[in-house]
Each structure stands twice: as C-alpha cells, then as structure tokens.
Amino acid sequence: MILALAVVVGLIASLIRYRGGALDRIAAISLRWAWLVPLALALQWPLLRAPAGLRQQIGVQQVLFLASHLLLLAFVGLNWRSTAVKIIGLGVLCNLIVILANGGLMPITPETLVQINQGSSLAQWPAGAHYGYSKDIILAQQNTVLWLLSDILVLPAPFPWPAAFSSGDLIIAIGIIILLQGSPTSLRLLTVESRQV
Amino acid sequence: MKALKDMWTRYATPTNVKIAYILFILASLAVAGGAPGATGGCGG
C-alpha cells in the first residue's frame, strides 16, 4: 500500500503549486475505462491476502494476479494520449517483465527483507517462498532474472513504513504525481474554459 | 439523518465527487500496478 502515498504526495504538490486551482485541475482529468483499475485490484486481492507460504499454495491467486495485468495494460492503452499514463504504463510494464521472467511474482532477496524487517535474520526468509500479503517471492540475487528491475530500492527505518520497491514502482509513482498536476488534455480544457469566461 | 443529508448536499458537489473518484482510481492504480515489499509482508 506504500505506493498509494504517491497519490498523497501528488495531491499536496498540486495544492502547493496551484493552490485553489488544484482541485479544478484534478477534476478536469479525464480517464477512459477507469473502472478497469479497481477491477484489476480486485483480481489481485486474493494474492495480497495470502499469507507466507510455498509458491504452489497460491497457484490460483497467481493466475488472477497475472490476468489483472491485462486489465491494467488495457487501461493504459485506452488512455495513451496522456503522457502521465504513458509513464505509468512504462512502470507497469517494467514490473510485469520482471514478474514474468521470474515465474509470475516480483522477486525480493532475503537481504532486502532483513533491511525492511528490523530484527529479522536471513534464515527467516527461505528462498522460493511467497512473501506473505504481497506480490513478492523470495529469491537470492543470483537466481533472480533481471535483478535490476526487482524490488531492490529500499526505504529503511526510521521511515514509518519501511519498504522495498522496484524501479517500475518508482516510475508508476512519478507518473501518478505528474498526472495529479493536471494532464495536458485537462490543461487545454481549462484554457478554453477561461477564454470563454 | 438530516445532518448527514445536509452534509451530503453541501460537500458532495459534482466536482468533489469527481475528485474523490480520480483519487480512488489513482490509489487503486498505485496498488495494482506496483509490487513493493513492505514490513511484515504488505504489498501493493
């Protein structure tokens, strides 16, 4: 859920930048077939609620998780005119590539898990296991395909919610922050409206 | 009940509802598109 913070950051940035006009700019954002996104999240929900365990125990959840990416990519395709959505799409694609290259889940190393779970040890994070309540699978670095695209960036303590994230996650967060500043399409709409007034 | 209805009339303007909808969609997009690993195993 840490990535949802990008929405808060984007909203605050917009309010600082545009003050009273920020909310009008956000309201002018036009997203086609936006319901595909919560539907994709609903498909991922069983995986996000699955406790830690063997990969074989979450076969159905994993299929639903992978299917949800079709909906996300469809959403990106239908909103391709927006530069911010293109950026978000790039992030989704980066994540999907590394997920597919590693058998259907996002790889994370035991070392990274020790960094974000203070007081834990490497022995607690067996390779090959699903990291509970997440989309991650625990894999050693040498066994991770496209390791650079996996969850290697770390927000350690004393950050209130220590987390590891991928470059794809970072790109998605940047795209969301940019989108909340008002897309070029919505800016054109506002310009036309102000001329009419 | 009346207070609730008054609040709805006052704050649930079409613009505010649209803003809430956009924020909900973007939060969903962040959780669905991203794949971070968090403390205690809390992805999304």
gemmi code that builds the backbone of each chain (N, CA, C; Angstrom):
import gemmi

chains = {
    "A": [
        ("MET", (0.811, -1.207, 0.000), (0.000, 0.000, 0.000), (0.849, 1.263, 0.000)),
        ("ILE", (2.165, 1.067, 0.151), (3.074, 2.207, 0.252), (2.981, 3.118, -0.977)),
        ("LEU", (2.702, 2.517, -2.150), (2.660, 3.317, -3.380), (1.473, 4.270, -3.415)),
        ("ALA", (0.452, 3.971, -2.622), (-0.697, 4.882, -2.571), (-0.265, 6.239, -2.020)),
        ("LEU", (0.890, 6.272, -1.337), (1.433, 7.546, -0.836), (1.720, 8.514, -1.982)),
        ("ALA", (1.978, 7.964, -3.177), (2.236, 8.818, -4.341), (1.034, 9.717, -4.621)),
        ("VAL", (-0.164, 9.204, -4.344), (-1.380, 9.998, -4.545), (-1.383, 11.176, -3.568)),
        ("VAL", (-1.010, 10.895, -2.320), (-0.965, 11.958, -1.297), (0.089, 12.997, -1.685)),
        ("VAL", (1.274, 12.519, -2.081), (2.358, 13.435, -2.477), (1.929, 14.277, -3.686)),
        ("GLY", (1.324, 13.623, -4.675), (0.867, 14.322, -5.875), (-0.187, 15.366, -5.557)),
        ("LEU", (-1.092, 15.008, -4.650), (-2.162, 15.940, -4.249), (-1.571, 17.155, -3.530)),
        ("ILE", (-0.645, 16.899, -2.602), (-0.013, 18.002, -1.858), (0.778, 18.899, -2.819)),
        ("ALA", (1.532, 18.262, -3.742), (2.323, 19.038, -4.719), (1.410, 19.917, -5.566)),
        ("SER", (0.269, 19.372, -5.966), (-0.679, 20.129, -6.784), (-1.266, 21.293, -5.986)),
        ("LEU", (-1.586, 21.036, -4.714), (-2.167, 22.096, -3.872), (-1.162, 23.218, -3.635)),
        ("ILE", (0.108, 22.852, -3.456), (1.148, 23.867, -3.245), (1.351, 24.674, -4.536)),
        ("ARG", (1.355, 23.966, -5.654), (1.661, 24.602, -6.936), (0.515, 25.464, -7.449)),
        ("TYR", (-0.700, 24.950, -7.346), (-1.833, 25.649, -7.971), (-2.838, 26.190, -6.960)),
        ("ARG", (-2.603, 25.961, -5.696), (-3.488, 26.432, -4.610), (-4.957, 26.151, -4.929)),
        ("GLY", (-5.757, 27.188, -5.009), (-7.202, 26.993, -5.212), (-7.546, 26.309, -6.519)),
        ("GLY", (-6.677, 26.451, -7.517), (-6.974, 25.871, -8.833), (-6.662, 24.386, -8.917)),
        ("ALA", (-5.986, 23.869, -7.888), (-5.538, 22.473, -7.944), (-6.717, 21.508, -8.082)),
        ("LEU", (-7.753, 21.734, -7.294), (-8.872, 20.786, -7.299), (-9.613, 20.802, -8.645)),
        ("ASP", (-9.711, 21.993, -9.243), (-10.349, 22.078, -10.570), (-9.529, 21.328, -11.610)),
        ("ARG", (-8.201, 21.439, -11.495), (-7.323, 20.735, -12.437), (-7.493, 19.220, -12.296)),
        ("ILE", (-7.578, 18.762, -11.041), (-7.736, 17.313, -10.821), (-9.102, 16.849, -11.337)),
        ("ALA", (-10.113, 17.674, -11.069), (-11.465, 17.303, -11.527), (-11.534, 17.260, -13.054)),
        ("ALA", (-10.637, 17.997, -13.721), (-10.650, 18.033, -15.194), (-9.901, 16.851, -15.815)),
        ("ILE", (-9.242, 16.043, -14.977), (-8.530, 14.875, -15.515), (-9.550, 13.888, -16.082)),
        ("SER", (-9.295, 13.474, -17.292), (-10.239, 12.568, -17.941), (-9.578, 11.207, -18.162)),
        ("LEU", (-10.143, 10.171, -17.555), (-9.599, 8.818, -17.705), (-10.672, 7.906, -18.286)),
        ("ARG", (-10.367, 7.268, -19.396), (-11.337, 6.381, -20.038), (-11.260, 4.986, -19.419)),
        ("TRP", (-12.406, 4.367, -19.291), (-12.500, 2.988, -18.773), (-11.739, 2.824, -17.443)),
        ("ALA", (-11.883, 3.838, -16.585), (-11.123, 3.833, -15.325), (-11.520, 2.662, -14.409)),
        ("TRP", (-12.748, 2.148, -14.569), (-13.203, 1.053, -13.713), (-12.373, -0.214, -13.892)),
        ("LEU", (-11.606, -0.268, -15.005), (-10.733, -1.444, -15.203), (-9.703, -1.554, -14.071)),
        ("VAL", (-9.305, -0.390, -13.522), (-8.247, -0.385, -12.499), (-8.715, -1.033, -11.184)),
        ("PRO", (-9.840, -0.571, -10.594), (-10.292, -1.282, -9.388), (-10.632, -2.740, -9.643)),
        ("LEU", (-11.064, -3.052, -10.872), (-11.344, -4.454, -11.205), (-10.037, -5.263, -11.179)),
        ("ALA", (-8.964, -4.669, -11.716), (-7.648, -5.334, -11.685), (-7.208, -5.546, -10.235)),
        ("LEU", (-7.439, -4.530, -9.409), (-7.061, -4.643, -7.991), (-7.861, -5.750, -7.305)),
        ("ALA", (-9.142, -5.852, -7.664), (-9.992, -6.912, -7.080), (-9.438, -8.293, -7.427)),
        ("LEU", (-8.933, -8.444, -8.669), (-8.360, -9.734, -9.078), (-7.077, -10.034, -8.293)),
        ("GLN", (-6.359, -8.975, -7.903), (-5.099, -9.175, -7.163), (-5.339, -9.421, -5.670)),
        ("TRP", (-6.523, -9.053, -5.205), (-6.800, -9.082, -3.770), (-6.512, -10.444, -3.111)),
        ("PRO", (-6.931, -11.571, -3.732), (-6.646, -12.877, -3.099), (-5.147, -13.088, -2.851)),
        ("LEU", (-4.288, -12.619, -3.782), (-2.845, -12.774, -3.585), (-2.360, -11.865, -2.452)),
        ("LEU", (-2.907, -10.644, -2.411), (-2.489, -9.695, -1.372), (-2.960, -10.130, 0.018)),
        ("ARG", (-3.926, -11.037, 0.081), (-4.423, -11.532, 1.376), (-3.848, -12.913, 1.711)),
        ("ALA", (-3.011, -13.434, 0.826), (-2.448, -14.776, 1.069), (-1.250, -14.687, 2.002)),
        ("PRO", (-1.256, -15.467, 3.088), (-0.108, -15.436, 3.997), (1.123, -16.081, 3.360)),
        ("ALA", (2.251, -15.939, 4.031), (3.501, -16.507, 3.523), (3.355, -18.018, 3.366)),
        ("GLY", (4.006, -18.552, 2.354), (3.927, -19.997, 2.141), (4.610, -20.377, 0.849)),
        ("LEU", (4.436, -21.630, 0.476), (5.054, -22.108, -0.757), (4.330, -21.539, -1.973)),
        ("ARG", (5.078, -21.377, -3.055), (4.504, -20.830, -4.290), (3.350, -21.723, -4.788)),
        ("GLN", (3.492, -23.041, -4.594), (2.476, -23.971, -5.097), (1.117, -23.754, -4.420)),
        ("GLN", (1.132, -23.136, -3.232), (-0.123, -22.945, -2.492), (-0.935, -21.756, -3.012)),
        ("ILE", (-0.322, -20.959, -3.888), (-1.020, -19.753, -4.337), (-1.175, -19.743, -5.865)),
        ("GLY", (-1.353, -20.937, -6.436), (-1.464, -21.053, -7.898), (-2.610, -20.234, -8.477)),
        ("VAL", (-3.793, -20.365, -7.880), (-4.977, -19.658, -8.390), (-4.790, -18.142, -8.243)),
        ("GLN", (-4.310, -17.739, -7.047), (-4.093, -16.307, -6.794), (-3.118, -15.721, -7.811)),
        ("GLN", (-2.111, -16.527, -8.155), (-1.087, -16.062, -9.092), (-1.663, -15.886, -10.510)),
        ("VAL", (-2.535, -16.801, -10.909), (-3.173, -16.694, -12.240), (-4.026, -15.423, -12.304)),
        ("LEU", (-4.803, -15.178, -11.227), (-5.643, -13.978, -11.177), (-4.773, -12.717, -11.212)),
        ("PHE", (-3.660, -12.772, -10.489), (-2.720, -11.639, -10.444), (-2.188, -11.322, -11.841)),
        ("LEU", (-1.779, -12.359, -12.565), (-1.249, -12.142, -13.913), (-2.351, -11.655, -14.856)),
        ("ALA", (-3.563, -12.200, -14.693), (-4.689, -11.772, -15.547), (-5.009, -10.297, -15.306)),
        ("SER", (-4.817, -9.833, -14.080), (-5.138, -8.431, -13.759), (-4.287, -7.471, -14.583)),
        ("HIS", (-3.098, -7.927, -14.982), (-2.225, -7.051, -15.773), (-2.791, -6.784, -17.173)),
        ("LEU", (-3.607, -7.706, -17.684), (-4.265, -7.461, -18.974), (-5.188, -6.251, -18.849)),
        ("LEU", (-5.904, -6.172, -17.717), (-6.805, -5.036, -17.491), (-6.009, -3.740, -17.342)),
        ("LEU", (-4.885, -3.816, -16.611), (-4.059, -2.610, -16.416), (-3.485, -2.123, -17.744)),
        ("LEU", (-3.013, -3.064, -18.557), (-2.443, -2.681, -19.850), (-3.538, -2.140, -20.776)),
        ("ALA", (-4.742, -2.695, -20.681), (-5.867, -2.180, -21.481), (-6.175, -0.742, -21.059)),
        ("PHE", (-6.171, -0.501, -19.746), (-6.420, 0.859, -19.242), (-5.362, 1.829, -19.782)),
        ("VAL", (-4.115, 1.418, -19.731), (-3.023, 2.272, -20.232), (-3.215, 2.544, -21.729)),
        ("GLY", (-3.537, 1.494, -22.481), (-3.736, 1.647, -23.927), (-4.883, 2.589, -24.261)),
        ("LEU", (-5.963, 2.495, -23.486), (-7.140, 3.330, -23.755), (-6.914, 4.792, -23.366)),
        ("ASN", (-5.882, 5.045, -22.545), (-5.596, 6.420, -22.107), (-4.225, 6.880, -22.609)),
        ("TRP", (-3.796, 6.331, -23.712), (-2.444, 6.538, -24.222), (-2.156, 7.995, -24.571)),
        ("ARG", (-3.203, 8.798, -24.793), (-2.988, 10.207, -25.174), (-2.358, 10.988, -24.025)),
        ("SER", (-2.475, 10.496, -22.794), (-1.911, 11.199, -21.637), (-0.457, 10.787, -21.422)),
        ("THR", (0.428, 11.788, -21.365), (1.856, 11.496, -21.136), (2.063, 10.809, -19.781)),
        ("ALA", (1.340, 11.279, -18.759), (1.487, 10.693, -17.427), (1.081, 9.219, -17.422)),
        ("VAL", (0.019, 8.895, -18.161), (-0.421, 7.492, -18.231), (0.625, 6.648, -18.967)),
        ("LYS", (1.275, 7.263, -19.978), (2.354, 6.548, -20.677), (3.463, 6.194, -19.680)),
        ("ILE", (3.808, 7.140, -18.809), (4.853, 6.900, -17.798), (4.409, 5.775, -16.860)),
        ("ILE", (3.158, 5.860, -16.406), (2.627, 4.812, -15.516), (2.678, 3.453, -16.229)),
        ("GLY", (2.312, 3.459, -17.506), (2.336, 2.222, -18.300), (3.730, 1.626, -18.387)),
        ("LEU", (4.723, 2.512, -18.524), (6.113, 2.042, -18.566), (6.478, 1.342, -17.252)),
        ("GLY", (6.044, 1.944, -16.137), (6.309, 1.340, -14.823), (5.635, -0.013, -14.677)),
        ("VAL", (4.364, -0.092, -15.105), (3.622, -1.363, -15.031), (4.325, -2.425, -15.875)),
        ("LEU", (4.784, -2.001, -17.067), (5.458, -2.929, -17.977), (6.781, -3.423, -17.381)),
        ("CYS", (7.546, -2.498, -16.770), (8.818, -2.899, -16.124), (8.553, -3.967, -15.063)),
        ("ASN", (7.523, -3.728, -14.242), (7.190, -4.700, -13.195), (6.741, -6.026, -13.806)),
        ("LEU", (5.896, -5.940, -14.840), (5.365, -7.164, -15.447), (6.480, -8.002, -16.070)),
        ("ILE", (7.430, -7.334, -16.714), (8.532, -8.068, -17.363), (9.317, -8.880, -16.332)),
        ("VAL", (9.677, -8.231, -15.214), (10.476, -8.948, -14.208), (9.637, -10.017, -13.502)),
        ("ILE", (8.349, -9.744, -13.352), (7.454, -10.729, -12.733), (7.364, -11.984, -13.622)),
        ("LEU", (7.146, -11.762, -14.923), (7.039, -12.903, -15.846), (8.363, -13.658, -15.958)),
        ("ALA", (9.472, -12.903, -15.921), (10.790, -13.539, -16.052), (11.141, -14.399, -14.837)),
        ("ASN", (10.409, -14.170, -13.733), (10.723, -14.926, -12.520), (9.552, -15.803, -12.071)),
        ("GLY", (8.779, -16.231, -13.035), (7.754, -17.237, -12.742), (6.435, -16.694, -12.253)),
        ("GLY", (6.218, -15.385, -12.319), (4.887, -14.851, -12.001), (4.761, -14.072, -10.710)),
        ("LEU", (5.860, -13.828, -10.022), (5.815, -12.982, -8.819), (7.040, -12.061, -8.813)),
        ("MET", (6.944, -10.939, -8.086), (8.047, -9.981, -8.020), (9.147, -10.506, -7.078)),
        ("PRO", (10.371, -10.642, -7.579), (11.442, -11.164, -6.714), (11.917, -10.135, -5.682)),
        ("ILE", (12.270, -10.653, -4.526), (12.875, -9.832, -3.467), (13.902, -10.716, -2.753)),
        ("THR", (15.063, -10.167, -2.448), (16.112, -11.006, -1.845), (15.949, -11.066, -0.322)),
        ("PRO", (16.453, -12.140, 0.304), (16.404, -12.220, 1.773), (17.123, -11.028, 2.419)),
        ("GLU", (18.217, -10.570, 1.802), (18.969, -9.435, 2.354), (18.092, -8.177, 2.413)),
        ("THR", (17.324, -7.970, 1.363), (16.428, -6.802, 1.337), (15.359, -6.937, 2.417)),
        ("LEU", (14.849, -8.154, 2.605), (13.810, -8.369, 3.619), (14.344, -8.115, 5.027)),
        ("VAL", (15.610, -8.457, 5.250), (16.215, -8.178, 6.558), (16.296, -6.665, 6.772)),
        ("GLN", (16.598, -5.947, 5.672), (16.702, -4.483, 5.770), (15.371, -3.830, 6.150)),
        ("ILE", (14.277, -4.348, 5.605), (12.984, -3.697, 5.880), (12.257, -4.306, 7.074)),
        ("ASN", (12.695, -5.486, 7.511), (12.100, -6.095, 8.699), (13.144, -6.093, 9.807)),
        ("GLN", (13.199, -5.002, 10.541), (14.214, -4.825, 11.583), (14.177, -5.981, 12.585)),
        ("GLY", (15.365, -6.504, 12.875), (15.466, -7.559, 13.876), (15.301, -8.955, 13.309)),
        ("SER", (14.985, -9.069, 12.016), (14.840, -10.404, 11.438), (16.207, -10.899, 10.951)),
        ("SER", (16.288, -12.191, 10.633), (17.547, -12.754, 10.143), (17.318, -13.401, 8.784)),
        ("LEU", (18.417, -13.659, 8.070), (18.320, -14.258, 6.733), (17.594, -15.607, 6.770)),
        ("ALA", (17.776, -16.340, 7.878), (17.183, -17.678, 7.989), (15.651, -17.624, 7.986)),
        ("GLN", (15.113, -16.479, 8.334), (13.652, -16.346, 8.373), (13.025, -16.229, 6.996)),
        ("TRP", (13.866, -15.991, 5.984), (13.338, -15.732, 4.645), (13.844, -16.784, 3.657)),
        ("PRO", (13.201, -17.946, 3.639), (13.660, -19.041, 2.767), (13.413, -18.736, 1.286)),
        ("ALA", (14.413, -19.016, 0.477), (14.291, -18.789, -0.964), (13.186, -19.664, -1.546)),
        ("GLY", (12.424, -19.083, -2.465), (11.360, -19.827, -3.127), (10.002, -19.650, -2.486)),
        ("ALA", (9.968, -19.048, -1.291), (8.680, -18.884, -0.603), (8.018, -17.567, -1.008)),
        ("HIS", (6.700, -17.570, -0.948), (5.943, -16.336, -1.196), (6.065, -15.464, 0.053)),
        ("TYR", (6.408, -14.181, -0.155), (6.461, -13.234, 0.959), (5.020, -12.813, 1.242)),
        ("GLY", (4.492, -13.240, 2.375), (3.065, -13.107, 2.674), (2.486, -11.715, 2.507)),
        ("TYR", (1.212, -11.689, 2.102), (0.446, -10.446, 1.946), (1.115, -9.467, 0.982)),
        ("SER", (1.770, -10.015, -0.038), (2.430, -9.165, -1.036), (2.411, -9.882, -2.384)),
        ("LYS", (3.036, -9.256, -3.382), (3.153, -9.863, -4.711), (4.554, -10.426, -4.902)),
        ("ASP", (5.286, -10.568, -3.816), (6.708, -10.903, -3.896), (7.000, -12.376, -3.634)),
        ("ILE", (8.083, -12.823, -4.274), (8.634, -14.143, -3.983), (10.083, -13.942, -3.544)),
        ("ILE", (10.497, -14.709, -2.537), (11.859, -14.558, -2.017), (12.817, -15.352, -2.907)),
        ("LEU", (13.786, -14.637, -3.484), (14.781, -15.272, -4.353), (16.152, -14.674, -4.075)),
        ("ALA", (17.173, -15.510, -4.121), (18.549, -14.996, -3.994), (18.875, -14.171, -5.234)),
        ("GLN", (19.770, -13.215, -5.054), (20.106, -12.312, -6.169), (20.580, -13.077, -7.404)),
        ("GLN", (21.436, -14.096, -7.167), (21.996, -14.841, -8.312), (20.940, -15.667, -9.038)),
        ("ASN", (19.814, -15.925, -8.373), (18.740, -16.692, -9.023), (17.636, -15.801, -9.579)),
        ("THR", (17.846, -14.495, -9.502), (16.823, -13.560, -9.972), (17.149, -13.097, -11.395)),
        ("VAL", (16.183, -13.287, -12.289), (16.341, -12.797, -13.663), (15.961, -11.314, -13.669)),
        ("LEU", (16.750, -10.503, -14.377), (16.528, -9.052, -14.442), (16.469, -8.439, -13.038)),
        ("TRP", (17.473, -8.779, -12.240), (17.507, -8.354, -10.836), (17.334, -6.839, -10.678)),
        ("LEU", (17.885, -6.074, -11.625), (17.821, -4.609, -11.518), (16.382, -4.085, -11.534)),
        ("LEU", (15.474, -4.856, -12.123), (14.072, -4.417, -12.189), (13.247, -4.923, -10.999)),
        ("SER", (13.872, -5.705, -10.113), (13.120, -6.284, -8.992), (13.095, -5.301, -7.807)),
        ("ASP", (12.550, -5.743, -6.681), (12.427, -4.870, -5.505), (13.790, -4.689, -4.826)),
        ("ILE", (14.589, -3.767, -5.361), (15.942, -3.566, -4.820), (16.116, -2.193, -4.161)),
        ("LEU", (15.162, -1.300, -4.381), (15.254, 0.026, -3.760), (14.595, -0.054, -2.384)),
        ("VAL", (15.262, 0.491, -1.373), (14.785, 0.296, -0.003), (14.514, 1.631, 0.692)),
        ("LEU", (13.360, 1.694, 1.331), (13.041, 2.799, 2.242), (13.173, 2.208, 3.648)),
        ("PRO", (14.349, 2.321, 4.278), (14.546, 1.651, 5.569), (13.981, 2.460, 6.736)),
        ("ALA", (13.966, 1.851, 7.909), (13.636, 2.592, 9.126), (14.705, 3.690, 9.278)),
        ("PRO", (14.437, 4.855, 9.812), (13.251, 5.207, 10.601), (12.038, 5.650, 9.805)),
        ("PHE", (12.015, 5.413, 8.462), (10.786, 5.687, 7.717), (9.661, 4.881, 8.378)),
        ("PRO", (8.512, 5.517, 8.620), (7.452, 4.835, 9.397), (6.994, 3.510, 8.799)),
        ("TRP", (7.061, 3.386, 7.460), (6.619, 2.140, 6.823), (7.746, 1.622, 5.938)),
        ("PRO", (8.771, 1.003, 6.538), (9.896, 0.513, 5.734), (9.398, -0.390, 4.600)),
        ("ALA", (9.982, -0.191, 3.408), (9.513, -0.958, 2.256), (10.622, -1.081, 1.226)),
        ("ALA", (10.492, -2.107, 0.394), (11.383, -2.266, -0.754), (10.528, -2.131, -1.998)),
        ("PHE", (11.056, -1.450, -2.984), (10.268, -1.268, -4.202), (11.170, -1.329, -5.423)),
        ("SER", (10.540, -1.456, -6.568), (11.287, -1.627, -7.820), (11.370, -0.304, -8.575)),
        ("SER", (12.214, -0.280, -9.611), (12.264, 0.929, -10.444), (10.917, 1.135, -11.138)),
        ("GLY", (10.216, 0.045, -11.460), (8.872, 0.156, -12.040), (7.918, 0.855, -11.079)),
        ("ASP", (8.008, 0.496, -9.781), (7.166, 1.161, -8.766), (7.452, 2.658, -8.740)),
        ("LEU", (8.752, 2.995, -8.804), (9.161, 4.406, -8.762), (8.597, 5.161, -9.971)),
        ("ILE", (8.667, 4.526, -11.147), (8.154, 5.158, -12.376), (6.638, 5.366, -12.260)),
        ("ILE", (5.935, 4.377, -11.699), (4.478, 4.499, -11.515), (4.172, 5.678, -10.590)),
        ("ALA", (4.928, 5.780, -9.479), (4.704, 6.865, -8.515), (4.926, 8.222, -9.183)),
        ("ILE", (5.992, 8.331, -9.989), (6.278, 9.598, -10.690), (5.125, 9.926, -11.657)),
        ("GLY", (4.666, 8.923, -12.383), (3.557, 9.123, -13.325), (2.300, 9.615, -12.620)),
        ("ILE", (2.005, 9.037, -11.456), (0.800, 9.438, -10.706), (0.940, 10.883, -10.212)),
        ("ILE", (2.131, 11.234, -9.725), (2.360, 12.609, -9.246), (2.199, 13.601, -10.407)),
        ("ILE", (2.737, 13.244, -11.575), (2.602, 14.123, -12.751), (1.134, 14.229, -13.169)),
        ("LEU", (0.442, 13.096, -13.164), (-0.973, 13.102, -13.567), (-1.790, 14.028, -12.671)),
        ("LEU", (-1.462, 14.047, -11.390), (-2.216, 14.888, -10.457), (-1.914, 16.381, -10.606)),
        ("GLN", (-0.914, 16.714, -11.414), (-0.663, 18.137, -11.688), (-1.583, 18.626, -12.809)),
        ("GLY", (-2.350, 17.728, -13.391), (-3.249, 18.089, -14.487), (-2.619, 17.683, -15.790)),
        ("SER", (-3.318, 16.830, -16.537), (-2.756, 16.356, -17.803), (-2.830, 17.467, -18.843)),
        ("PRO", (-2.011, 17.409, -19.902), (-2.088, 18.411, -20.959), (-3.499, 18.552, -21.518)),
        ("THR", (-4.226, 17.421, -21.595), (-5.591, 17.466, -22.111), (-6.467, 18.331, -21.209)),
        ("SER", (-6.341, 18.087, -19.870), (-7.169, 18.852, -18.950), (-6.741, 20.315, -18.944)),
        ("LEU", (-5.434, 20.575, -19.166), (-4.953, 21.953, -19.213), (-5.587, 22.683, -20.385)),
        ("ARG", (-5.678, 22.002, -21.542), (-6.290, 22.621, -22.710), (-7.752, 22.959, -22.426)),
        ("LEU", (-8.447, 22.025, -21.741), (-9.849, 22.258, -21.396), (-9.979, 23.502, -20.526)),
        ("LEU", (-9.081, 23.621, -19.522), (-9.134, 24.766, -18.616), (-8.874, 26.063, -19.372)),
        ("THR", (-7.932, 26.019, -20.331), (-7.603, 27.209, -21.104), (-8.814, 27.659, -21.916)),
        ("VAL", (-9.468, 26.698, -22.565), (-10.650, 27.014, -23.362), (-11.730, 27.615, -22.475)),
        ("GLU", (-11.933, 26.999, -21.294), (-12.967, 27.481, -20.377), (-12.671, 28.908, -19.921)),
        ("SER", (-11.394, 29.196, -19.583), (-11.051, 30.523, -19.073), (-11.217, 31.581, -20.166)),
        ("ARG", (-10.963, 31.174, -21.427), (-11.152, 32.131, -22.529), (-12.626, 32.452, -22.714)),
        ("GLN", (-13.458, 31.421, -22.479), (-14.896, 31.620, -22.663), (-15.480, 32.536, -21.606)),
        ("VAL", (-14.839, 32.569, -20.392), (-15.379, 33.360, -19.263), (-15.107, 34.823, -19.453)),
    ],
    "B": [
        ("MET", (-29.836, 12.032, 10.811), (-30.061, 11.730, 9.388), (-30.117, 13.015, 8.559)),
        ("LYS", (-30.791, 14.024, 9.147), (-30.911, 15.299, 8.422), (-29.539, 15.959, 8.281)),
        ("ALA", (-28.743, 15.842, 9.381), (-27.400, 16.433, 9.345), (-26.557, 15.787, 8.250)),
        ("LEU", (-26.732, 14.462, 8.130), (-25.989, 13.722, 7.097), (-26.405, 14.192, 5.700)),
        ("LYS", (-27.709, 14.376, 5.544), (-28.239, 14.809, 4.248), (-27.729, 16.227, 3.920)),
        ("ASP", (-27.693, 17.074, 4.961), (-27.188, 18.451, 4.763), (-25.723, 18.436, 4.340)),
        ("MET", (-24.964, 17.570, 5.025), (-23.528, 17.461, 4.695), (-23.339, 16.990, 3.263)),
        ("TRP", (-24.152, 16.004, 2.885), (-24.068, 15.458, 1.517), (-24.371, 16.562, 0.493)),
        ("THR", (-25.435, 17.331, 0.764), (-25.824, 18.402, -0.160), (-24.714, 19.442, -0.275)),
        ("ARG", (-24.065, 19.704, 0.859), (-23.058, 20.766, 0.898), (-21.735, 20.345, 0.246)),
        ("TYR", (-21.282, 19.114, 0.565), (-19.932, 18.718, 0.140), (-19.884, 17.807, -1.087)),
        ("ALA", (-20.948, 17.073, -1.329), (-20.894, 16.120, -2.454), (-21.283, 16.810, -3.763)),
        ("THR", (-20.561, 17.857, -4.087), (-20.799, 18.548, -5.355), (-20.236, 17.676, -6.477)),
        ("PRO", (-20.695, 17.880, -7.701), (-20.163, 17.062, -8.807), (-18.638, 17.136, -8.893)),
        ("THR", (-18.077, 18.333, -8.652), (-16.610, 18.471, -8.720), (-15.930, 17.649, -7.637)),
        ("ASN", (-16.441, 17.725, -6.403), (-15.822, 16.972, -5.304), (-15.938, 15.464, -5.506)),
        ("VAL", (-17.082, 15.041, -6.016), (-17.275, 13.604, -6.282), (-16.292, 13.157, -7.366)),
        ("LYS", (-16.097, 13.974, -8.401), (-15.152, 13.637, -9.478), (-13.727, 13.546, -8.920)),
        ("ILE", (-13.377, 14.501, -8.039), (-12.025, 14.484, -7.444), (-11.828, 13.200, -6.622)),
        ("ALA", (-12.825, 12.871, -5.810), (-12.739, 11.653, -4.980), (-12.596, 10.422, -5.880)),
        ("TYR", (-13.331, 10.410, -6.985), (-13.279, 9.291, -7.935), (-11.879, 9.173, -8.549)),
        ("ILE", (-11.319, 10.313, -9.003), (-9.975, 10.293, -9.607), (-8.942, 9.801, -8.577)),
        ("LEU", (-9.039, 10.301, -7.348), (-8.073, 9.893, -6.312), (-8.200, 8.395, -6.011)),
        ("PHE", (-9.438, 7.904, -5.994), (-9.671, 6.471, -5.756), (-9.053, 5.634, -6.885)),
        ("ILE", (-9.259, 6.079, -8.125), (-8.715, 5.344, -9.276), (-7.185, 5.338, -9.219)),
        ("LEU", (-6.597, 6.494, -8.899), (-5.131, 6.573, -8.876), (-4.541, 5.763, -7.716)),
        ("ALA", (-5.213, 5.760, -6.576), (-4.735, 4.930, -5.455), (-4.818, 3.451, -5.842)),
        ("SER", (-5.909, 3.077, -6.501), (-6.054, 1.684, -6.967), (-4.969, 1.344, -7.979)),
        ("LEU", (-4.667, 2.303, -8.861), (-3.644, 2.084, -9.894), (-2.264, 1.894, -9.247)),
        ("ALA", (-2.001, 2.688, -8.200), (-0.712, 2.574, -7.498), (-0.585, 1.189, -6.867)),
        ("VAL", (-1.652, 0.733, -6.235), (-1.594, -0.562, -5.546), (-1.566, -1.718, -6.553)),
        ("ALA", (-2.381, -1.601, -7.607), (-2.466, -2.698, -8.581), (-1.235, -2.753, -9.499)),
        ("GLY", (-0.693, -1.596, -9.874), (0.434, -1.571, -10.806), (1.763, -1.827, -10.124)),
        ("GLY", (1.890, -1.413, -8.893), (3.141, -1.559, -8.162), (3.270, -2.914, -7.503)),
        ("ALA", (4.494, -3.237, -7.112), (4.714, -4.509, -6.420), (5.800, -4.361, -5.362)),
        ("PRO", (5.608, -3.458, -4.408), (6.626, -3.316, -3.380), (6.491, -4.378, -2.285)),
        ("GLY", (7.574, -4.621, -1.591), (7.522, -5.482, -0.420), (7.631, -4.582, 0.793)),
        ("ALA", (6.719, -4.724, 1.719), (6.737, -3.840, 2.886), (6.936, -4.648, 4.156)),
        ("THR", (7.145, -3.952, 5.255), (7.355, -4.598, 6.546), (6.209, -5.535, 6.875)),
        ("GLY", (6.544, -6.732, 7.281), (5.520, -7.689, 7.671), (4.820, -8.317, 6.479)),
        ("GLY", (5.271, -7.972, 5.270), (4.650, -8.527, 4.083), (3.344, -7.862, 3.785)),
        ("CYS", (3.397, -6.664, 3.296), (2.177, -5.934, 2.991), (2.374, -5.264, 1.656)),
        ("GLY", (2.060, -5.978, 0.596), (2.356, -5.466, -0.737), (1.313, -4.529, -1.283)),
        ("GLY", (1.613, -3.975, -2.445), (0.668, -3.132, -3.126), (1.028, -1.684, -3.145)),
    ],
}
model = gemmi.Model(1)
for chain_id, residues in chains.items():
    chain = gemmi.Chain(chain_id)
    for i, (resn, *xyz) in enumerate(residues, 1):
        res = gemmi.Residue()
        res.name, res.seqid = resn, gemmi.SeqId(i, " ")
        for name, pos in zip(("N", "CA", "C"), xyz):
            atom = gemmi.Atom()
            atom.name, atom.element = name, gemmi.Element(name[0])
            atom.pos, atom.b_iso = gemmi.Position(*pos), 0.0
            res.add_atom(atom)
        chain.add_residue(res)
    model.add_chain(chain)
structure = gemmi.Structure()
structure.add_model(model)
structure.setup_entities()
